[in-house]
Amino acid sequence: MSTPRDRRELIRAKLPPYEHPPPWIPPHERENNPEYNSDIRQFLPRSLKLQRSKATEQLGFNIRGGQEHHCGIFVSKVMPNSEAELLGLREGDQILAVNHINFENINHSEAVGVLKSNTSIDMIVSDFPYGYDRTYDKTKSLASSHQQSPRR
């Protein structure tokens, strides 16, 4: 007779596809190789000041993420030739703060409210591609779970 302790359930989890690491670049070839960048300054937070004449004017960028998605707020699109693009805002930038309001643990709707209600927007942003990619993880796993893999 088996007891509840003896019974074990097999838990199946869908893992993301394996990503091969980038090719190793010998130290003497790194300086002139376009695939290698050791400049960490690109990941340091930077300040941007966006000015709009009225609160109903477009921001020039879209965001995704939020506390309810278990991630920060990220720029998902920057409109070409917008003030946001001219200031250097890029897709994948994480918005860390707006007008001294912490955006690291904020709901998406609250973030939209803060951004849309101000005409003067002081942002602190940082390039954080891993975090931005995570905002698509749920979407990717849902999409892949609906696709049938061909049988071999």
LUMSE-151451 format. One record per atom (N, C-alpha, C, O, CB): residue in three letters; atom name; x, y, z. Coordinates in pm, whole numbers. Each point is the difference from the previous one (the first is absolute). Last residue first. Glycine has a CB too. Example, Ala and Ser with C-alpha at 12.3 -4.5 7.8 and 13.67 -1.06 7.14 Angstrom:
<recs>
(rec ser,N,(1285,-225,708))
(rec ser,CA,(82,119,6))
(rec ser,C,(-77,109,73))
(rec ser,O,(51,111,17))
(rec ser,CB,(67,-174,-232))
(rec ala,N,(-89,-509,208))
(rec ala,CA,(-89,119,0))
(rec ala,C,(90,120,0))
(rec ala,O,(104,-2,66))
(rec ala,CB,(-293,-115,59))
</recs>
This chain:
<recs>
(rec arg,N,(805,1394,-3619))
(rec arg,CA,(103,-55,-88))
(rec arg,C,(-7,-149,1))
(rec arg,O,(79,-67,-67))
(rec arg,CB,(68,263,107))
(rec arg,N,(-495,256,49))
(rec arg,CA,(50,-131,47))
(rec arg,C,(100,-54,-102))
(rec arg,O,(-15,16,-121))
(rec arg,CB,(-204,-63,243))
(rec pro,N,(96,581,-5))
(rec pro,CA,(-17,-112,-96))
(rec pro,C,(59,-128,57))
(rec pro,O,(106,2,63))
(rec pro,CB,(-99,159,-257))
(rec ser,N,(-223,227,504))
(rec ser,CA,(129,-32,-62))
(rec ser,C,(-20,-119,-93))
(rec ser,O,(-72,-93,33))
(rec ser,CB,(202,182,169))
(rec gln,N,(-486,305,-48))
(rec gln,CA,(27,-144,-1))
(rec gln,C,(136,-23,-64))
(rec gln,O,(27,51,-109))
(rec gln,CB,(-274,-106,96))
(rec gln,N,(47,498,288))
(rec gln,CA,(47,-53,-127))
(rec gln,C,(27,-149,15))
(rec gln,O,(53,-44,101))
(rec gln,CB,(48,267,-163))
(rec his,N,(-235,56,424))
(rec his,CA,(-113,-16,-90))
(rec his,C,(43,-57,-135))
(rec his,O,(-85,-40,-80))
(rec his,CB,(-28,229,195))
(rec ser,N,(425,-82,231))
(rec ser,CA,(-83,-108,52))
(rec ser,C,(-121,-25,-88))
(rec ser,O,(-60,-107,8))
(rec ser,CB,(137,164,222))
(rec ser,N,(228,300,-321))
(rec ser,CA,(59,-130,-34))
(rec ser,C,(-86,-115,52))
(rec ser,O,(2,-108,-59))
(rec ser,CB,(225,213,64))
(rec ala,N,(-356,341,95))
(rec ala,CA,(-8,-23,-144))
(rec ala,C,(54,-138,-36))
(rec ala,O,(-59,-69,-83))
(rec ala,CB,(83,316,44))
(rec leu,N,(12,-107,486))
(rec leu,CA,(-140,-21,-35))
(rec leu,C,(-14,-31,-148))
(rec leu,O,(-76,-90,-38))
(rec leu,CB,(6,243,223))
(rec ser,N,(494,-40,-26))
(rec ser,CA,(-37,-132,48))
(rec ser,C,(-146,-30,-30))
(rec ser,O,(-34,-114,-29))
(rec ser,CB,(205,132,209))
(rec lys,N,(1,411,-298))
(rec lys,CA,(63,-106,-78))
(rec lys,C,(-46,-137,45))
(rec lys,O,(-32,-85,-83))
(rec lys,CB,(230,232,48))
(rec thr,N,(-343,227,281))
(rec thr,CA,(-61,0,-132))
(rec thr,C,(56,-113,-84))
(rec thr,O,(-75,-71,-67))
(rec thr,CB,(42,319,82))
(rec lys,N,(227,-174,403))
(rec lys,CA,(-135,-53,16))
(rec lys,C,(-69,-10,-135))
(rec lys,O,(-67,-99,-28))
(rec lys,CB,(54,198,259))
(rec asp,N,(445,99,-226))
(rec asp,CA,(3,-142,35))
(rec asp,C,(-140,-60,9))
(rec asp,O,(-25,-107,-56))
(rec asp,CB,(237,147,178))
(rec tyr,N,(-71,434,-203))
(rec tyr,CA,(-58,-80,-107))
(rec tyr,C,(-7,-148,34))
(rec tyr,O,(-61,-77,-75))
(rec tyr,CB,(147,244,-86))
(rec thr,N,(109,157,448))
(rec thr,CA,(-138,45,-15))
(rec thr,C,(-70,-77,-111))
(rec thr,O,(-123,-1,-7))
(rec thr,CB,(188,228,88))
(rec arg,N,(401,-290,11))
(rec arg,CA,(-87,-72,92))
(rec arg,C,(-146,44,-13))
(rec arg,O,(-90,-78,30))
(rec arg,CB,(282,55,127))
(rec asp,N,(153,247,-395))
(rec asp,CA,(-32,-129,-61))
(rec asp,C,(-94,-80,89))
(rec asp,O,(-85,-73,-51))
(rec asp,CB,(308,73,-65))
(rec tyr,N,(-54,401,288))
(rec tyr,CA,(-96,26,-108))
(rec tyr,C,(-42,-130,-66))
(rec tyr,O,(-118,-21,-28))
(rec tyr,CB,(219,248,-10))
(rec gly,N,(238,-246,362))
(rec gly,CA,(-129,29,61))
(rec gly,C,(-107,24,-103))
(rec gly,O,(-114,-44,16))
(rec gly,CB,(232,141,177))
(rec tyr,N,(323,-158,-344))
(rec tyr,CA,(-51,-125,59))
(rec tyr,C,(-138,23,61))
(rec tyr,O,(-90,-81,-18))
(rec tyr,CB,(325,4,65))
(rec pro,N,(6,453,-229))
(rec pro,CA,(-64,-89,-98))
(rec pro,C,(-55,-129,59))
(rec pro,O,(-103,-49,-47))
(rec pro,CB,(255,144,-119))
(rec phe,N,(-37,403,328))
(rec phe,CA,(1,-128,70))
(rec phe,C,(-68,-104,-87))
(rec phe,O,(-114,-38,26))
(rec phe,CB,(112,153,200))
(rec asp,N,(170,436,-184))
(rec asp,CA,(-8,-107,-99))
(rec asp,C,(14,-132,75))
(rec asp,O,(105,-29,57))
(rec asp,CB,(-8,177,-243))
(rec ser,N,(-303,308,404))
(rec ser,CA,(120,-81,-11))
(rec ser,C,(-23,-106,-106))
(rec ser,O,(-110,-55,-11))
(rec ser,CB,(169,96,253))
(rec val,N,(-266,473,-19))
(rec val,CA,(-15,-125,-74))
(rec val,C,(133,-73,-4))
(rec val,O,(106,58,21))
(rec val,CB,(-291,40,-160))
(rec ile,N,(-118,337,367))
(rec ile,CA,(127,-70,14))
(rec ile,C,(-22,-136,-63))
(rec ile,O,(-88,-75,42))
(rec ile,CB,(158,200,173))
(rec met,N,(-340,374,-280))
(rec met,CA,(10,-145,8))
(rec met,C,(143,-43,28))
(rec met,O,(96,59,-49))
(rec met,CB,(-289,-81,-108))
(rec asp,N,(-177,459,163))
(rec asp,CA,(141,-30,28))
(rec asp,C,(10,-150,22))
(rec asp,O,(-50,-52,99))
(rec asp,CB,(94,283,4))
(rec ile,N,(-418,115,-336))
(rec ile,CA,(27,-137,44))
(rec ile,C,(150,-19,13))
(rec ile,O,(73,-5,-99))
(rec ile,CB,(-284,-80,-13))
(rec ser,N,(-216,463,51))
(rec ser,CA,(144,-4,17))
(rec ser,C,(33,-135,62))
(rec ser,O,(-40,-29,113))
(rec ser,CB,(59,283,-86))
(rec thr,N,(-459,-182,-109))
(rec thr,CA,(53,61,-122))
(rec thr,C,(153,4,4))
(rec thr,O,(65,2,-105))
(rec thr,CB,(-274,136,83))
(rec asn,N,(-169,-493,263))
(rec asn,CA,(102,104,15))
(rec asn,C,(42,56,-136))
(rec asn,O,(8,-73,-99))
(rec asn,CB,(71,-37,309))
(rec ser,N,(-389,-264,-133))
(rec ser,CA,(-55,116,73))
(rec ser,C,(99,115,14))
(rec ser,O,(-37,105,52))
(rec ser,CB,(-107,-264,70))
(rec lys,N,(233,-282,-334))
(rec lys,CA,(-96,79,-78))
(rec lys,C,(-47,127,71))
(rec lys,O,(-46,93,-65))
(rec lys,CB,(-26,-305,-39))
(rec leu,N,(379,-102,317))
(rec leu,CA,(58,52,-125))
(rec leu,C,(-96,93,-73))
(rec leu,O,(41,105,-50))
(rec leu,CB,(94,-314,31))
(rec val,N,(-286,-13,410))
(rec val,CA,(107,96,34))
(rec val,C,(56,63,-127))
(rec val,O,(18,122,-7))
(rec val,CB,(39,-255,215))
(rec gly,N,(-376,-211,-264))
(rec gly,CA,(-58,119,61))
(rec gly,C,(102,106,31))
(rec gly,O,(-22,118,-27))
(rec gly,CB,(-153,-260,120))
(rec val,N,(318,-281,-244))
(rec val,CA,(-62,75,-109))
(rec val,C,(-58,130,53))
(rec val,O,(15,105,-61))
(rec val,CB,(-67,-320,-61))
(rec ala,N,(217,-79,441))
(rec ala,CA,(109,57,-79))
(rec ala,C,(-54,84,-115))
(rec ala,O,(49,110,-25))
(rec ala,CB,(97,-305,86))
(rec glu,N,(-451,-51,197))
(rec glu,CA,(53,112,77))
(rec glu,C,(111,71,-77))
(rec glu,O,(8,123,-1))
(rec glu,CB,(-67,-242,216))
(rec ser,N,(-117,-275,-399))
(rec ser,CA,(-97,110,-10))
(rec ser,C,(45,122,79))
(rec ser,O,(-24,113,-42))
(rec ser,CB,(-159,-281,11))
(rec his,N,(449,-230,53))
(rec his,CA,(1,58,-133))
(rec his,C,(-94,121,-9))
(rec his,O,(39,105,-52))
(rec his,CB,(14,-331,-43))
(rec asn,N,(161,108,569))
(rec asn,CA,(-92,-64,-93))
(rec asn,C,(2,75,-133))
(rec asn,O,(28,119,-5))
(rec asn,CB,(-173,-199,196))
(rec ile,N,(576,64,139))
(rec ile,CA,(-123,75,-24))
(rec ile,C,(-87,-80,-97))
(rec ile,O,(51,-68,-89))
(rec ile,CB,(67,290,130))
(rec asn,N,(368,-238,162))
(rec asn,CA,(-106,-87,52))
(rec asn,C,(-134,70,-13))
(rec asn,O,(-70,20,100))
(rec asn,CB,(231,-129,60))
(rec glu,N,(231,317,-334))
(rec glu,CA,(48,-138,3))
(rec glu,C,(-105,-98,50))
(rec glu,O,(4,-118,-36))
(rec glu,CB,(225,206,73))
(rec phe,N,(-226,414,-93))
(rec phe,CA,(-72,-82,-97))
(rec phe,C,(43,-147,5))
(rec phe,O,(-43,-79,-84))
(rec phe,CB,(20,280,-61))
(rec asn,N,(18,278,475))
(rec asn,CA,(67,-125,-32))
(rec asn,C,(-88,-84,-93))
(rec asn,O,(-116,-26,31))
(rec asn,CB,(236,31,191))
(rec ile,N,(-103,536,-181))
(rec ile,CA,(-87,-112,38))
(rec ile,C,(68,-128,-47))
(rec ile,O,(31,-15,-119))
(rec ile,CB,(-244,157,104))
(rec his,N,(373,316,-73))
(rec his,CA,(33,-49,134))
(rec his,C,(-95,-108,52))
(rec his,O,(-2,-28,120))
(rec his,CB,(98,252,-75))
(rec asn,N,(-122,-63,-500))
(rec asn,CA,(-30,110,93))
(rec asn,C,(12,-45,146))
(rec asn,O,(-87,29,82))
(rec asn,CB,(-67,72,-255))
(rec val,N,(211,-504,-82))
(rec val,CA,(-55,114,-73))
(rec val,C,(-40,104,103))
(rec val,O,(-80,-27,90))
(rec val,CB,(-3,-120,-283))
(rec ala,N,(413,-342,144))
(rec ala,CA,(-72,103,76))
(rec ala,C,(-50,107,-95))
(rec ala,O,(61,28,-104))
(rec ala,CB,(80,-72,308))
(rec leu,N,(52,-366,-364))
(rec leu,CA,(24,-22,143))
(rec leu,C,(-78,99,85))
(rec leu,O,(-44,-35,110))
(rec leu,CB,(270,-52,-165))
(rec ile,N,(-256,-154,-451))
(rec ile,CA,(-26,128,65))
(rec ile,C,(9,-25,150))
(rec ile,O,(-82,-71,58))
(rec ile,CB,(-68,156,-248))
(rec gln,N,(393,-353,-233))
(rec gln,CA,(-86,-12,118))
(rec gln,C,(-16,139,60))
(rec gln,O,(99,72,19))
(rec gln,CB,(-24,-312,25))
(rec asp,N,(32,86,-573))
(rec asp,CA,(40,76,119))
(rec asp,C,(-99,-27,113))
(rec asp,O,(-121,-2,-20))
(rec asp,CB,(226,182,-125))
(rec gly,N,(-166,-353,-300))
(rec gly,CA,(73,-84,93))
(rec gly,C,(50,74,122))
(rec gly,O,(41,-63,97))
(rec gly,CB,(25,-73,-287))
(rec glu,N,(-140,407,-253))
(rec glu,CA,(-75,-120,32))
(rec glu,C,(86,-88,90))
(rec glu,O,(119,-19,-25))
(rec glu,CB,(-248,30,-195))
(rec arg,N,(247,502,240))
(rec arg,CA,(8,-114,-91))
(rec arg,C,(-91,-113,46))
(rec arg,O,(-28,-15,118))
(rec arg,CB,(263,78,-173))
(rec leu,N,(-92,512,98))
(rec leu,CA,(-77,-111,57))
(rec leu,C,(-4,-113,-102))
(rec leu,O,(-20,24,-119))
(rec leu,CB,(-122,134,259))
(rec gly,N,(350,291,-195))
(rec gly,CA,(78,-123,17))
(rec gly,C,(-74,-113,66))
(rec gly,O,(62,-100,37))
(rec gly,CB,(133,243,-25))
(rec leu,N,(-328,319,-170))
(rec leu,CA,(68,4,130))
(rec leu,C,(80,-127,28))
(rec leu,O,(77,-4,96))
(rec leu,CB,(-259,152,-14))
(rec leu,N,(-85,-109,-476))
(rec leu,CA,(107,99,-8))
(rec leu,C,(78,12,131))
(rec leu,O,(119,32,-1))
(rec leu,CB,(-254,92,-168))
(rec glu,N,(-249,-401,153))
(rec glu,CA,(109,-58,-80))
(rec glu,C,(119,97,-7))
(rec glu,O,(115,-42,12))
(rec glu,CB,(-284,-89,-148))
(rec ala,N,(-216,287,352))
(rec ala,CA,(56,-112,77))
(rec ala,C,(117,-63,-76))
(rec ala,O,(104,-30,60))
(rec ala,CB,(-330,-13,45))
(rec glu,N,(-33,372,-316))
(rec glu,CA,(94,60,94))
(rec glu,C,(68,-110,82))
(rec glu,O,(118,10,32))
(rec glu,CB,(-258,201,-21))
(rec ser,N,(-20,-367,-486))
(rec ser,CA,(-65,59,117))
(rec ser,C,(106,63,90))
(rec ser,O,(120,-27,-15))
(rec ser,CB,(-308,-143,4))
(rec asn,N,(251,-91,-412))
(rec asn,CA,(4,147,-3))
(rec asn,C,(-74,67,115))
(rec asn,O,(-26,120,-5))
(rec asn,CB,(43,-137,-239))
(rec pro,N,(-142,-486,195))
(rec pro,CA,(105,68,-77))
(rec pro,C,(-19,152,1))
(rec pro,O,(-112,50,-10))
(rec pro,CB,(134,-254,-136))
(rec met,N,(-194,-110,551))
(rec met,CA,(-46,49,-129))
(rec met,C,(113,75,-71))
(rec met,O,(70,81,61))
(rec met,CB,(-307,-63,27))
(rec val,N,(268,-433,264))
(rec val,CA,(27,144,-6))
(rec val,C,(-38,46,-139))
(rec val,O,(48,-55,-100))
(rec val,CB,(143,43,273))
(rec lys,N,(-302,-438,176))
(rec lys,CA,(8,60,-133))
(rec lys,C,(29,148,15))
(rec lys,O,(-54,66,89))
(rec lys,CB,(-108,-237,-184))
(rec ser,N,(157,-119,471))
(rec ser,CA,(-21,-104,-101))
(rec ser,C,(6,55,-143))
(rec ser,O,(19,-76,-95))
(rec ser,CB,(-159,-47,261))
(rec val,N,(328,226,365))
(rec val,CA,(-40,67,-123))
(rec val,C,(-12,-108,-107))
(rec val,O,(96,-70,-30))
(rec val,CB,(19,291,95))
(rec phe,N,(-186,-329,468))
(rec phe,CA,(97,8,-109))
(rec phe,C,(-59,73,-120))
(rec phe,O,(-121,-5,-24))
(rec phe,CB,(225,-208,102))
(rec ile,N,(-159,88,492))
(rec ile,CA,(-62,69,-113))
(rec ile,C,(107,21,-106))
(rec ile,O,(106,56,27))
(rec ile,CB,(-278,60,122))
(rec gly,N,(198,-537,204))
(rec gly,CA,(-3,145,1))
(rec gly,C,(-76,55,-119))
(rec gly,O,(-63,-73,-76))
(rec gly,CB,(280,73,197))
(rec cys,N,(-345,-483,89))
(rec cys,CA,(118,61,-60))
(rec cys,C,(-14,152,7))
(rec cys,O,(-105,51,41))
(rec cys,CB,(139,-250,-196))
(rec his,N,(-379,-147,255))
(rec his,CA,(123,-42,70))
(rec his,C,(126,51,-68))
(rec his,O,(101,-69,-7))
(rec his,CB,(-221,-134,84))
(rec his,N,(-356,299,-166))
(rec his,CA,(65,-93,-93))
(rec his,C,(134,-48,56))
(rec his,O,(77,-68,-69))
(rec his,CB,(-191,184,-124))
(rec glu,N,(-150,204,423))
(rec glu,CA,(-93,-112,-19))
(rec glu,C,(54,-104,-98))
(rec glu,O,(-51,-112,-6))
(rec glu,CB,(-137,267,54))
(rec gln,N,(430,252,33))
(rec gln,CA,(4,-89,116))
(rec gln,C,(-91,-122,-19))
(rec gln,O,(35,-110,41))
(rec gln,CB,(16,308,104))
(rec gly,N,(127,28,-593))
(rec gly,CA,(-64,49,122))
(rec gly,C,(0,-107,108))
(rec gly,O,(25,-117,-26))
(rec gly,CB,(-167,269,-111))
(rec gly,N,(181,-86,-453))
(rec gly,CA,(48,-52,128))
(rec gly,C,(-79,57,115))
(rec gly,O,(-108,56,-18))
(rec gly,CB,(334,-83,-79))
(rec arg,N,(-132,294,-377))
(rec arg,CA,(-58,-131,34))
(rec arg,C,(59,-43,133))
(rec arg,O,(101,54,45))
(rec arg,CB,(-132,-118,-289))
(rec ile,N,(-31,544,-107))
(rec ile,CA,(62,-79,106))
(rec ile,C,(-69,-135,13))
(rec ile,O,(-113,-19,-46))
(rec ile,CB,(177,230,167))
(rec asn,N,(33,220,-514))
(rec asn,CA,(-93,-92,67))
(rec asn,C,(77,-76,108))
(rec asn,O,(122,-13,-6))
(rec asn,CB,(-264,-11,-203))
(rec phe,N,(209,539,-57))
(rec phe,CA,(47,-136,28))
(rec phe,C,(-111,-79,69))
(rec phe,O,(-94,57,56))
(rec phe,CB,(332,26,-37))
(rec gly,N,(-277,379,-142))
(rec gly,CA,(100,-39,-99))
(rec gly,C,(59,-137,27))
(rec gly,O,(95,-41,-66))
(rec gly,CB,(-44,281,35))
(rec leu,N,(-418,53,243))
(rec leu,CA,(131,-14,66))
(rec leu,C,(110,-31,-101))
(rec leu,O,(114,42,19))
(rec leu,CB,(-230,-122,189))
(rec gln,N,(-353,370,-309))
(rec gln,CA,(59,-134,4))
(rec gln,C,(137,2,67))
(rec gln,O,(74,98,-8))
(rec gln,CB,(-200,-158,-200))
(rec glu,N,(-255,421,341))
(rec glu,CA,(95,-23,-109))
(rec glu,C,(63,-138,16))
(rec glu,O,(24,-45,112))
(rec glu,CB,(24,294,-130))
(rec thr,N,(-344,-41,340))
(rec thr,CA,(-65,-84,-101))
(rec thr,C,(90,-30,-119))
(rec thr,O,(-34,-85,-84))
(rec thr,CB,(-183,182,155))
(rec ala,N,(341,196,298))
(rec ala,CA,(-2,-139,43))
(rec ala,C,(-66,-93,-102))
(rec ala,O,(23,-121,4))
(rec ala,CB,(-29,202,230))
(rec lys,N,(267,373,-386))
(rec lys,CA,(-120,-32,78))
(rec lys,C,(-4,-151,27))
(rec lys,O,(59,-79,-74))
(rec lys,CB,(-184,276,-28))
(rec ser,N,(513,-2,-87))
(rec ser,CA,(-71,126,21))
(rec ser,C,(-130,-21,77))
(rec ser,O,(-44,90,73))
(rec ser,CB,(144,-3,-285))
(rec arg,N,(355,-383,275))
(rec arg,CA,(-117,5,-88))
(rec arg,C,(-73,130,28))
(rec arg,O,(1,50,113))
(rec arg,CB,(-22,-305,-120))
(rec gln,N,(541,0,101))
(rec gln,CA,(-94,113,18))
(rec gln,C,(-113,-11,-101))
(rec gln,O,(23,-25,-118))
(rec gln,CB,(163,173,203))
(rec leu,N,(228,-468,166))
(rec leu,CA,(-94,12,-109))
(rec leu,C,(-99,111,31))
(rec leu,O,(-62,0,106))
(rec leu,CB,(88,-245,-162))
(rec lys,N,(483,53,217))
(rec lys,CA,(-107,94,35))
(rec lys,C,(-86,25,-124))
(rec lys,O,(44,61,-97))
(rec lys,CB,(100,48,275))
(rec leu,N,(230,-499,42))
(rec leu,CA,(-59,64,-117))
(rec leu,C,(-111,92,47))
(rec leu,O,(-74,-33,93))
(rec leu,CB,(130,-166,-241))
(rec ser,N,(405,-109,349))
(rec ser,CA,(-115,88,20))
(rec ser,C,(-45,60,-133))
(rec ser,O,(82,42,-82))
(rec ser,CB,(-4,9,315))
(rec arg,N,(184,-541,-78))
(rec arg,CA,(17,132,-59))
(rec arg,C,(-130,79,16))
(rec arg,O,(-108,-59,13))
(rec arg,CB,(278,-32,-181))
(rec pro,N,(123,-392,361))
(rec pro,CA,(-120,84,-11))
(rec pro,C,(33,135,-61))
(rec pro,O,(108,56,24))
(rec pro,CB,(-206,-173,174))
(rec leu,N,(398,-308,-332))
(rec leu,CA,(-17,90,114))
(rec leu,C,(-128,83,-18))
(rec leu,O,(-35,34,-113))
(rec leu,CB,(286,-25,148))
(rec phe,N,(-57,-327,-355))
(rec phe,CA,(-101,-52,91))
(rec phe,C,(-24,89,121))
(rec phe,O,(-87,-29,82))
(rec phe,CB,(150,-197,-157))
(rec gln,N,(269,309,-271))
(rec gln,CA,(-130,-5,-69))
(rec gln,C,(-112,-49,92))
(rec gln,O,(-118,23,-29))
(rec gln,CB,(241,-66,-184))
(rec arg,N,(341,53,346))
(rec arg,CA,(-68,129,14))
(rec arg,C,(-137,0,-67))
(rec arg,O,(-89,75,40))
(rec arg,CB,(311,36,-32))
(rec ile,N,(121,-466,-9))
(rec ile,CA,(-118,-15,84))
(rec ile,C,(-77,131,20))
(rec ile,O,(-108,1,58))
(rec ile,CB,(225,-186,57))
(rec asp,N,(227,-49,-487))
(rec asp,CA,(-31,132,56))
(rec asp,C,(-130,-7,80))
(rec asp,O,(-108,0,-57))
(rec asp,CB,(227,114,-136))
(rec ser,N,(110,-458,-83))
(rec ser,CA,(22,-7,145))
(rec ser,C,(-30,133,68))
(rec ser,O,(30,17,118))
(rec ser,CB,(143,-192,-157))
(rec asn,N,(-281,-124,-434))
(rec asn,CA,(-7,135,57))
(rec asn,C,(15,-12,151))
(rec asn,O,(-88,-55,67))
(rec asn,CB,(-62,138,-256))
(rec tyr,N,(162,-379,-320))
(rec tyr,CA,(47,9,138))
(rec tyr,C,(-4,144,48))
(rec tyr,O,(52,90,-66))
(rec tyr,CB,(94,-291,31))
(rec glu,N,(-249,49,-416))
(rec glu,CA,(-85,-83,87))
(rec glu,C,(38,12,148))
(rec glu,O,(-69,-56,85))
(rec glu,CB,(40,-101,-277))
(rec pro,N,(273,368,-177))
(rec pro,CA,(-128,67,21))
(rec pro,C,(-95,-79,92))
(rec pro,O,(-97,57,51))
(rec pro,CB,(125,44,-276))
(rec asn,N,(527,-82,227))
(rec asn,CA,(-110,-87,-40))
(rec asn,C,(-134,66,28))
(rec asn,O,(-26,40,113))
(rec asn,CB,(170,-241,-68))
(rec asn,N,(323,350,60))
(rec asn,CA,(-49,39,-132))
(rec asn,C,(-117,-86,-49))
(rec asn,O,(-37,8,-117))
(rec asn,CB,(266,70,66))
(rec glu,N,(-24,-146,488))
(rec glu,CA,(-2,145,-17))
(rec glu,C,(-62,44,-132))
(rec glu,O,(-71,100,-4))
(rec glu,CB,(273,-89,146))
(rec arg,N,(-119,-484,-15))
(rec arg,CA,(-121,66,52))
(rec arg,C,(-8,149,-32))
(rec arg,O,(-109,50,-28))
(rec arg,CB,(111,-216,208))
(rec glu,N,(352,-188,-265))
(rec glu,CA,(-89,37,-110))
(rec glu,C,(-119,85,45))
(rec glu,O,(-75,49,-84))
(rec glu,CB,(143,-260,-30))
(rec his,N,(272,22,413))
(rec his,CA,(73,84,-94))
(rec his,C,(-87,44,-120))
(rec his,O,(40,91,-73))
(rec his,CB,(170,-209,142))
(rec pro,N,(-386,-185,274))
(rec pro,CA,(26,137,49))
(rec pro,C,(69,90,-101))
(rec pro,O,(-32,119,-8))
(rec pro,CB,(47,-215,233))
(rec pro,N,(-331,-307,-397))
(rec pro,CA,(129,9,69))
(rec pro,C,(30,146,40))
(rec pro,O,(-34,92,-75))
(rec pro,CB,(118,-293,-54))
(rec ile,N,(-575,-10,80))
(rec ile,CA,(90,86,-78))
(rec ile,C,(130,12,77))
(rec ile,O,(0,47,114))
(rec ile,CB,(-193,84,-217))
(rec trp,N,(-263,-482,71))
(rec trp,CA,(109,56,80))
(rec trp,C,(92,79,-92))
(rec trp,O,(37,-46,-108))
(rec trp,CB,(-51,-145,274))
(rec pro,N,(-523,123,-259))
(rec pro,CA,(132,-60,-23))
(rec pro,C,(107,71,84))
(rec pro,O,(-6,121,24))
(rec pro,CB,(-63,-187,-258))
(rec pro,N,(-429,53,426))
(rec pro,CA,(69,60,-116))
(rec pro,C,(137,-63,-17))
(rec pro,O,(56,-54,96))
(rec pro,CB,(-180,270,-62))
(rec pro,N,(-257,-521,178))
(rec pro,CA,(76,120,38))
(rec pro,C,(67,60,-123))
(rec pro,O,(22,-70,-99))
(rec pro,CB,(16,-23,331))
(rec his,N,(-503,-181,-269))
(rec his,CA,(144,-23,2))
(rec his,C,(71,129,42))
(rec his,O,(-41,109,-39))
(rec his,CB,(21,-286,-141))
(rec glu,N,(-481,18,312))
(rec glu,CA,(72,102,-76))
(rec glu,C,(148,-27,13))
(rec glu,O,(54,-2,111))
(rec glu,CB,(-238,172,-75))
(rec tyr,N,(-306,-469,16))
(rec tyr,CA,(139,24,39))
(rec tyr,C,(61,106,-90))
(rec tyr,O,(-15,-3,-122))
(rec tyr,CB,(36,-234,205))
(rec pro,N,(-555,228,17))
(rec pro,CA,(102,-68,-80))
(rec pro,C,(140,39,45))
(rec pro,O,(23,112,46))
(rec pro,CB,(-182,-119,-240))
(rec pro,N,(-225,15,564))
(rec pro,CA,(30,74,-125))
(rec pro,C,(106,-75,-79))
(rec pro,O,(77,-78,57))
(rec pro,CB,(-135,298,53))
(rec leu,N,(-278,-498,203))
(rec leu,CA,(118,86,11))
(rec leu,C,(22,75,-130))
(rec leu,O,(-36,-48,-107))
(rec leu,CB,(138,-110,273))
(rec lys,N,(-521,-101,112))
(rec lys,CA,(48,36,-134))
(rec lys,C,(114,100,17))
(rec lys,O,(-21,110,51))
(rec lys,CB,(-208,-150,-156))
(rec ala,N,(59,-366,446))
(rec ala,CA,(10,144,-20))
(rec ala,C,(53,26,-140))
(rec ala,O,(89,-71,-48))
(rec ala,CB,(-49,112,295))
(rec arg,N,(-270,-452,98))
(rec arg,CA,(57,35,-130))
(rec arg,C,(-3,152,-15))
(rec arg,O,(-101,65,25))
(rec arg,CB,(25,-286,-128))
(rec ile,N,(65,-172,517))
(rec ile,CA,(-37,135,-39))
(rec ile,C,(71,32,-131))
(rec ile,O,(122,-10,-10))
(rec ile,CB,(-156,82,252))
(rec leu,N,(-127,-530,44))
(rec leu,CA,(96,54,-94))
(rec leu,C,(-49,137,-45))
(rec leu,O,(-110,13,-54))
(rec leu,CB,(180,-245,-23))
(rec glu,N,(-170,-24,556))
(rec glu,CA,(-54,40,-129))
(rec glu,C,(113,57,-85))
(rec glu,O,(88,71,48))
(rec glu,CB,(-315,-25,54))
(rec arg,N,(192,-417,323))
(rec arg,CA,(66,118,-54))
(rec arg,C,(-60,30,-136))
(rec arg,O,(-17,-89,-83))
(rec arg,CB,(231,39,209))
(rec arg,N,(-292,-263,356))
(rec arg,CA,(-50,40,-132))
(rec arg,C,(71,129,-43))
(rec arg,O,(6,98,74))
(rec arg,CB,(-232,-206,-28))
(rec asp,N,(294,-87,385))
(rec asp,CA,(63,-82,-103))
(rec asp,C,(-41,43,-141))
(rec asp,O,(71,-28,-96))
(rec asp,CB,(-65,-161,258))
(rec arg,N,(-195,388,230))
(rec arg,CA,(141,38,-9))
(rec arg,C,(73,-76,-111))
(rec arg,O,(96,50,-59))
(rec arg,CB,(-100,3,303))
(rec pro,N,(-451,-147,-121))
(rec pro,CA,(13,123,-80))
(rec pro,C,(144,44,-17))
(rec pro,O,(34,66,-99))
(rec pro,CB,(-256,2,181))
(rec thr,N,(160,-585,-15))
(rec thr,CA,(-43,114,78))
(rec thr,C,(13,125,-87))
(rec thr,O,(70,-3,-101))
(rec thr,CB,(0,-108,321))
(rec ser,N,(-148,-438,-346))
(rec ser,CA,(83,119,-7))
(rec ser,C,(-61,113,82))
(rec ser,O,(-122,15,7))
(rec ser,CB,(203,-83,-234))
(rec met,N,(-80,-497,243))
(rec met,CA,(-84,118,0))
(rec met,C,(89,125,0))
(rec met,O,(92,13,81))
(rec met,CB,(-277,-139,42))
</recs>
